[in-house]
Amino acid sequence: MPITNQQVAGHAFLQQMYDDSYFPDHVVDREKAILLRLCERVEVEQPLDLETLYALTQAATEEFNLLDREFVAAGSGIETVAREWICDEFCFIASAYGFMDADAEELTSGRDW
């Protein structure tokens, strides 16, 4: 399903990670796919409140948790800077879909990275 939100459709997700050779592009591609699937779910399910949005972001966070092993296997990892960049993307998504008051920590509260 194509993204209909123009702000999201034109966004370069995880560009800082792509620009940093420490992060392997093939794993960053998988992260980007998770974020795009999250956007698709938000557009399809149209959450009406933060609790529902948080349920969607938690599912995406769990997918990120699984990718951490792939980063480690590639000699990389989701460290402090990458964690901030990823969390910024979750905040961007929340804001782009009208959830300006979403809590940054709550959006990814299930993270183990």
Backbone bond lengths (Angstrom), bond angles and torsions (degrees), N, CA, C in turn:
res aa  C-N    CA-C-N  psi(-1)  N-CA   C-N-CA  omega(-1)  CA-C   N-CA-C  phi
1 M - - - 1.452 - - 1.533 108.99 -
2 P 1.304 117.40 125.87 1.468 119.77 178.80 1.536 110.78 -72.27
3 I 1.313 115.55 145.24 1.460 122.42 177.34 1.525 108.16 -70.63
4 T 1.341 116.52 131.39 1.465 119.89 -179.75 1.526 112.85 -99.01
5 N 1.320 118.00 -21.18 1.457 121.75 178.25 1.532 107.25 -71.27
6 Q 1.334 116.89 114.84 1.458 121.28 -174.36 1.526 112.76 -65.42
7 Q 1.326 116.88 -33.90 1.461 120.29 177.58 1.528 110.10 -62.19
8 V 1.310 116.75 -42.21 1.458 122.07 -179.97 1.532 110.54 -73.27
9 A 1.322 116.74 -43.99 1.460 121.01 -177.62 1.528 111.83 -59.02
10 G 1.324 117.49 -32.10 1.459 121.18 -178.76 1.520 114.23 -93.75
11 H 1.316 117.21 4.52 1.474 121.28 -175.54 1.528 111.43 -86.28
12 A 1.320 116.16 137.08 1.472 122.07 176.73 1.530 108.12 -92.58
13 F 1.320 116.31 88.65 1.458 121.02 -178.04 1.527 111.44 -62.29
14 L 1.330 115.31 136.53 1.463 124.23 172.59 1.527 113.90 57.32
15 Q 1.317 116.73 31.14 1.461 120.29 -176.99 1.528 112.38 -57.77
16 Q 1.349 116.83 -36.81 1.463 119.18 179.96 1.528 111.17 -62.37
17 M 1.322 116.19 -36.33 1.467 119.32 179.56 1.529 110.53 -70.82
18 Y 1.319 116.77 -38.34 1.464 119.77 176.67 1.532 110.78 -64.25
19 D 1.333 116.06 -34.33 1.462 120.72 -177.97 1.527 113.32 -76.83
20 D 1.322 117.17 -12.81 1.463 121.85 -177.20 1.528 108.92 -106.52
21 S 1.315 117.38 117.50 1.467 121.30 -175.36 1.531 113.03 -66.34
22 Y 1.321 118.28 -12.19 1.465 120.90 176.93 1.527 111.47 -63.81
23 F 1.321 116.12 -28.12 1.458 121.12 -177.27 1.531 109.94 -101.24
24 P 1.326 117.78 117.63 1.470 120.15 -178.87 1.531 111.29 -67.02
25 D 1.319 115.14 129.21 1.462 120.64 -176.39 1.525 112.79 -55.65
26 H 1.329 117.88 -37.73 1.465 119.15 -176.32 1.530 111.64 -65.30
27 V 1.328 117.54 -28.70 1.466 119.45 176.98 1.528 109.76 -82.79
28 V 1.324 117.13 -38.58 1.463 120.53 176.10 1.535 109.58 -61.70
29 D 1.321 117.15 -36.34 1.474 120.58 175.54 1.528 110.48 -57.18
30 R 1.308 116.74 -40.23 1.472 120.54 179.95 1.532 110.48 -68.50
31 E 1.331 116.61 -36.92 1.471 119.88 175.73 1.529 110.22 -63.50
32 K 1.308 115.45 -45.51 1.461 120.29 179.53 1.530 110.02 -59.46
33 A 1.316 117.33 -40.74 1.469 121.28 178.67 1.528 110.67 -61.98
34 I 1.327 117.27 -38.25 1.474 120.67 177.19 1.523 109.68 -62.02
35 L 1.323 116.74 -45.87 1.459 120.23 -179.55 1.528 111.41 -63.47
36 L 1.315 117.06 -40.76 1.462 119.94 178.66 1.531 111.36 -66.34
37 R 1.327 116.90 -38.59 1.475 119.46 175.57 1.527 110.93 -63.83
38 L 1.325 116.01 -37.41 1.466 119.74 175.88 1.525 110.11 -60.44
39 C 1.308 116.88 -45.39 1.470 120.66 178.26 1.528 110.85 -60.48
40 E 1.308 116.70 -43.94 1.464 120.51 178.20 1.524 110.61 -60.18
41 R 1.322 116.92 -42.99 1.471 120.11 179.70 1.524 110.81 -64.25
42 V 1.335 116.68 -40.15 1.465 119.77 178.48 1.525 109.63 -62.53
43 E 1.327 117.12 -41.59 1.465 120.12 -179.34 1.524 111.86 -68.26
44 V 1.316 117.40 -37.58 1.462 121.07 -179.18 1.527 111.31 -75.48
45 E 1.332 115.90 -47.83 1.463 120.19 -173.77 1.529 113.33 -84.76
46 Q 1.330 117.28 -19.80 1.458 123.68 177.65 1.532 112.69 43.57
47 P 1.321 116.68 67.46 1.466 119.29 179.79 1.525 111.18 -58.40
48 L 1.314 115.57 139.11 1.455 121.01 -177.75 1.524 112.93 -97.29
49 D 1.331 116.18 -13.29 1.462 119.04 -178.81 1.523 110.03 -144.33
50 L 1.325 114.49 168.41 1.466 119.80 -178.09 1.515 112.72 -63.55
51 E 1.314 117.65 -36.64 1.468 120.41 -179.71 1.531 110.77 -58.19
52 T 1.310 116.23 -42.52 1.463 120.56 179.51 1.529 110.85 -70.09
53 L 1.323 116.63 -40.63 1.466 119.91 175.93 1.522 110.55 -60.93
54 Y 1.328 116.96 -44.72 1.468 120.60 179.98 1.526 111.60 -60.42
55 A 1.308 117.62 -35.09 1.469 119.93 177.30 1.532 110.05 -62.54
56 L 1.324 116.91 -39.39 1.464 120.77 178.32 1.530 111.24 -69.05
57 T 1.329 116.35 -42.67 1.464 118.32 -178.90 1.529 111.57 -70.02
58 Q 1.312 116.68 -29.35 1.471 119.00 177.46 1.526 111.06 -66.53
59 A 1.309 116.32 -39.35 1.470 119.35 177.16 1.525 110.27 -61.87
60 A 1.322 116.98 -42.01 1.468 120.71 178.00 1.528 110.50 -66.65
61 T 1.321 117.15 -37.97 1.467 121.33 178.28 1.524 110.69 -61.12
62 E 1.317 116.57 -40.38 1.471 120.40 177.76 1.522 110.90 -61.35
63 E 1.330 116.91 -37.40 1.460 119.57 176.83 1.530 110.82 -64.96
64 F 1.332 116.83 -39.11 1.464 120.62 176.21 1.523 110.58 -63.04
65 N 1.331 116.91 -39.65 1.459 120.42 178.86 1.522 110.93 -55.53
66 L 1.315 117.16 -40.38 1.459 121.43 -179.68 1.527 112.25 -69.35
67 L 1.324 116.60 -30.11 1.466 119.89 -178.85 1.523 113.16 -74.10
68 D 1.311 117.71 -20.07 1.458 119.53 -178.34 1.530 110.69 -56.04
69 R 1.330 117.09 -37.08 1.467 120.56 178.73 1.526 111.76 -62.76
70 E 1.325 116.06 -36.60 1.469 119.52 178.71 1.523 111.31 -66.94
71 F 1.327 116.18 -37.96 1.464 119.16 175.75 1.522 110.39 -61.20
72 V 1.322 116.42 -47.35 1.462 121.13 -179.56 1.526 110.40 -60.25
73 A 1.311 117.57 -43.45 1.465 121.59 179.13 1.527 111.46 -62.24
74 A 1.328 116.64 -27.63 1.464 120.98 -179.96 1.534 111.63 -92.71
75 G 1.341 116.63 8.68 1.456 120.08 178.74 1.509 113.81 80.89
76 S 1.303 116.86 22.53 1.455 122.65 -177.51 1.527 108.38 -129.81
77 G 1.301 117.07 -159.89 1.456 121.04 177.18 1.511 110.90 175.02
78 I 1.311 115.26 162.81 1.464 120.09 174.92 1.526 106.09 -90.52
79 E 1.327 115.16 92.75 1.452 120.40 -178.42 1.527 109.53 -99.65
80 T 1.319 116.82 -169.87 1.462 122.19 -170.55 1.521 113.40 -53.18
81 V 1.309 117.89 -50.48 1.466 120.27 -177.58 1.523 110.29 -64.99
82 A 1.317 117.83 -46.40 1.464 121.15 179.58 1.525 110.57 -61.93
83 R 1.321 117.10 -39.34 1.459 121.48 178.47 1.531 109.68 -57.65
84 E 1.324 115.99 -44.75 1.467 120.31 179.50 1.533 111.10 -64.05
85 W 1.328 116.60 -42.67 1.465 120.02 179.67 1.522 110.89 -62.84
86 I 1.317 116.71 -42.76 1.465 120.64 179.99 1.528 110.22 -65.41
87 C 1.312 116.28 -45.50 1.471 120.05 178.90 1.530 110.98 -61.56
88 D 1.335 116.70 -37.36 1.470 120.23 175.83 1.523 111.07 -59.66
89 E 1.322 117.10 -37.63 1.471 120.41 179.36 1.530 110.76 -67.28
90 F 1.322 117.50 -39.65 1.460 120.03 175.98 1.533 110.21 -62.43
91 C 1.326 116.91 -40.68 1.471 120.67 177.59 1.527 110.96 -65.38
92 F 1.322 116.43 -40.72 1.462 120.60 177.35 1.528 110.23 -58.78
93 I 1.313 116.73 -46.02 1.466 121.08 -179.20 1.526 110.23 -61.81
94 A 1.320 116.96 -47.27 1.460 120.31 179.56 1.523 110.38 -57.73
95 S 1.304 116.53 -46.76 1.463 121.25 -179.25 1.531 111.58 -64.93
96 A 1.317 116.96 -43.18 1.466 121.19 -178.65 1.526 112.24 -61.23
97 Y 1.326 116.22 -26.86 1.456 120.24 179.68 1.528 112.55 -101.84
98 G 1.336 115.70 17.58 1.458 120.40 170.97 1.515 116.60 91.01
99 F 1.317 117.86 8.76 1.464 121.20 179.93 1.534 109.47 -101.96
100 M 1.331 115.28 67.24 1.465 121.46 -176.70 1.526 112.16 -64.86
101 D 1.318 116.94 -25.21 1.459 120.73 -176.50 1.528 113.14 -96.15
102 A 1.324 117.39 13.08 1.474 120.48 178.16 1.525 109.50 -64.19
103 D 1.313 115.57 138.90 1.458 121.99 179.06 1.530 109.28 -82.12
104 A 1.320 116.52 124.83 1.468 121.14 -176.02 1.525 111.69 -59.02
105 E 1.307 117.62 -40.57 1.464 120.78 -179.94 1.524 111.89 -70.15
106 E 1.312 116.44 -37.27 1.462 120.59 -178.77 1.533 111.92 -69.30
107 L 1.323 116.32 -31.39 1.468 119.72 -179.70 1.522 112.10 -59.36
108 T 1.328 117.21 -32.48 1.468 121.50 -178.79 1.529 111.50 -127.45
109 S 1.303 116.59 33.85 1.470 120.10 -173.05 1.523 113.60 -62.79
110 G 1.311 118.85 -21.47 1.457 120.88 -179.84 1.511 114.29 -88.68
111 R 1.312 117.35 9.50 1.467 120.54 -175.68 1.521 111.65 -72.01
112 D 1.323 114.61 147.07 1.458 119.76 173.11 1.534 110.27 -120.82
113 W 1.300 116.31 25.33 1.454 122.68 177.99 1.528 109.18 -118.90
